[in-house]
Amino acid sequence: MAARRSNLAQVIFGLVLLLAGLSGTAALIAITYGDSAASQSWALRLGLTLSLLFSAVAQTMVLLGGWLLWRSKH
């Protein structure tokens, strides 16, 4: 029973990481390529360094979430 519970927790945590990473990536794409004044303002506030850092964090979250889901299956 304990193994089943940890497997379920791993799936849930993997899904949370995957969805958070995907939504973070989508938000960065919307900010970077948006035409509105608000998105241009946010793109200028973030700058290249913070944008790259947030992108790396979001991609790592997607990778880790996918890996956790894969590990729970195999």
Backbone as JSON, one array per atom type, in Angstrom:
{
  "sequence": "MAARRSNLAQVIFGLVLLLAGLSGTAALIAITYGDSAASQSWALRLGLTLSLLFSAVAQTMVLLGGWLLWRSKH",
  "N": [[0.81, -1.19, 0.0], [1.98, 1.23, 0.69], [3.79, 1.65, -1.35], [2.09, 2.06, -3.49], [0.87, 4.45, -2.75], [3.04, 6.24, -2.78], [3.62, 6.12, -5.47], [1.34, 7.29, -6.58], [1.56, 9.85, -5.48], [3.88, 10.63, -6.75], [3.02, 10.74, -9.42], [1.09, 12.78, -9.26], [2.68, 14.95, -8.39], [4.44, 15.07, -10.55], [2.66, 15.76, -12.63], [1.84, 18.28, -11.72], [4.26, 19.71, -11.81], [4.79, 19.52, -14.57], [2.57, 20.84, -15.74], [2.85, 23.39, -14.57], [5.32, 24.18, -15.61], [4.73, 24.2, -18.36], [2.75, 26.19, -18.47], [4.23, 28.35, -17.59], [6.08, 28.56, -19.69], [4.32, 29.16, -21.79], [3.4, 31.65, -20.88], [5.76, 33.16, -21.02], [6.18, 33.11, -23.78], [3.92, 34.52, -24.63], [4.43, 37.01, -23.48], [6.83, 37.69, -24.75], [6.26, 37.75, -27.52], [3.97, 39.24, -27.75], [1.76, 41.88, -28.87], [0.62, 43.91, -27.45], [0.68, 46.84, -25.33], [1.11, 46.28, -22.67], [2.38, 43.76, -22.68], [4.73, 44.4, -24.02], [5.81, 46.17, -22.2], [6.27, 44.47, -20.0], [8.13, 42.75, -21.19], [10.27, 44.47, -21.56], [10.82, 45.08, -18.88], [11.6, 42.59, -17.85], [13.89, 41.92, -19.36], [16.74, 40.46, -21.07], [18.31, 38.68, -19.55], [16.77, 37.84, -17.24], [14.6, 36.81, -18.6], [15.74, 34.63, -19.96], [16.54, 33.15, -17.75], [14.03, 32.56, -16.49], [12.92, 31.08, -18.55], [14.66, 28.87, -18.63], [14.13, 27.76, -16.12], [11.42, 27.08, -16.41], [11.58, 25.21, -18.51], [13.1, 23.25, -17.27], [11.31, 22.45, -15.29], [9.31, 21.29, -16.89], [10.76, 19.18, -18.02], [11.51, 17.72, -15.69], [8.97, 17.11, -14.64], [7.91, 15.51, -16.71], [9.77, 13.44, -16.61], [9.3, 12.39, -14.04], [6.68, 11.45, -14.41], [7.18, 9.49, -16.35], [8.86, 7.78, -14.88], [7.09, 6.87, -12.95], [5.5, 5.25, -14.43], [7.15, 3.24, -15.38]],
  "CA": [[0.0, 0.0, 0.0], [2.84, 2.41, 0.75], [4.36, 1.85, -2.68], [1.03, 2.62, -4.33], [0.67, 5.84, -2.34], [4.16, 7.04, -3.26], [3.49, 6.2, -6.91], [0.3, 8.28, -6.84], [2.13, 11.15, -5.15], [4.84, 10.93, -7.81], [2.23, 11.12, -10.59], [0.49, 14.1, -9.01], [3.75, 15.95, -8.38], [4.91, 15.18, -11.93], [1.67, 16.54, -13.38], [1.89, 19.68, -11.27], [5.47, 20.3, -12.38], [4.63, 19.6, -16.01], [1.62, 21.91, -16.07], [3.42, 24.68, -14.18], [6.35, 24.51, -16.58], [4.09, 24.54, -19.64], [2.09, 27.49, -18.36], [5.3, 29.35, -17.54], [6.59, 28.72, -21.05], [3.29, 29.88, -22.55], [3.39, 33.05, -20.45], [6.94, 33.83, -21.58], [5.94, 33.3, -25.22], [2.94, 35.61, -24.77], [5.1, 38.27, -23.15], [7.87, 38.01, -25.72], [5.74, 38.0, -28.87], [2.71, 39.99, -27.71], [1.77, 43.21, -29.47], [0.0, 44.92, -26.59], [1.61, 47.69, -24.58], [1.42, 45.61, -21.41], [3.38, 42.71, -22.9], [6.0, 45.06, -24.34], [6.32, 46.71, -20.95], [6.82, 43.35, -19.23], [9.32, 42.25, -21.87], [11.36, 45.41, -21.24], [11.14, 44.94, -17.46], [12.33, 41.35, -17.63], [15.2, 41.94, -19.98], [17.18, 39.19, -21.63], [18.84, 37.77, -18.53], [15.67, 37.25, -16.47], [13.79, 36.02, -19.52], [16.45, 33.37, -20.15], [16.48, 32.41, -16.48], [12.68, 32.02, -16.33], [12.75, 30.05, -19.57], [15.4, 27.68, -18.19], [13.39, 27.17, -14.99], [10.19, 26.47, -16.94], [11.96, 24.01, -19.26], [13.52, 22.24, -16.29], [10.1, 21.93, -14.66], [8.67, 20.4, -17.86], [11.59, 17.99, -18.11], [11.4, 16.97, -14.45], [7.61, 16.57, -14.56], [7.82, 14.4, -17.65], [10.6, 12.34, -16.11], [8.58, 11.78, -12.93], [5.57, 10.67, -14.97], [7.75, 8.32, -16.99], [9.35, 6.88, -13.84], [5.96, 6.25, -12.27], [4.94, 4.27, -15.34], [8.1, 2.14, -15.62]],
  "C": [[0.86, 1.26, 0.0], [3.47, 2.71, -0.6], [3.33, 2.47, -3.62], [0.81, 4.1, -4.01], [1.8, 6.72, -2.85], [4.11, 7.18, -4.78], [2.44, 7.24, -7.29], [0.81, 9.69, -6.55], [3.13, 11.58, -6.23], [4.12, 11.38, -9.08], [1.66, 12.52, -10.42], [1.55, 15.19, -9.04], [4.32, 16.15, -9.79], [3.96, 15.99, -12.79], [1.7, 18.01, -13.01], [3.11, 20.38, -11.86], [5.33, 20.51, -13.89], [3.7, 20.75, -16.4], [2.14, 23.29, -15.7], [4.5, 25.11, -15.17], [5.77, 24.91, -17.92], [3.4, 25.9, -19.58], [3.11, 28.62, -18.24], [5.9, 29.62, -18.91], [5.59, 29.49, -21.91], [3.24, 31.35, -22.16], [4.59, 33.8, -21.01], [6.78, 34.06, -23.08], [4.96, 34.45, -25.45], [3.56, 36.96, -24.48], [6.08, 38.67, -24.24], [7.29, 38.43, -27.06], [4.43, 38.76, -28.88], [2.86, 41.38, -28.29], [1.22, 44.3, -28.56], [1.08, 45.71, -25.83], [2.03, 47.03, -23.27], [2.49, 44.53, -21.6], [4.73, 43.31, -23.27], [6.63, 45.65, -23.09], [6.95, 45.61, -20.09], [8.08, 42.8, -19.87], [10.51, 43.17, -21.59], [11.77, 45.33, -19.78], [11.97, 43.69, -17.2], [13.75, 41.42, -18.17], [15.6, 40.55, -20.44], [17.61, 38.21, -20.56], [17.72, 37.09, -17.74], [14.77, 36.39, -17.36], [14.43, 34.66, -19.77], [16.41, 32.52, -18.89], [15.1, 31.79, -16.27], [12.4, 30.91, -17.34], [13.45, 28.75, -19.17], [14.68, 26.98, -17.04], [12.14, 26.46, -15.49], [10.52, 25.19, -17.71], [12.42, 22.9, -18.34], [12.32, 21.63, -15.59], [9.37, 20.97, -15.6], [9.45, 19.09, -17.95], [11.45, 17.12, -16.85], [10.0, 16.36, -14.28], [7.41, 15.4, -15.5], [8.61, 13.19, -17.19], [9.91, 11.63, -14.95], [7.39, 10.94, -13.41], [6.08, 9.4, -15.63], [8.23, 7.3, -15.95], [8.2, 6.19, -13.11], [5.33, 5.16, -13.14], [5.86, 3.05, -15.49], [8.71, 1.68, -14.33]]
}
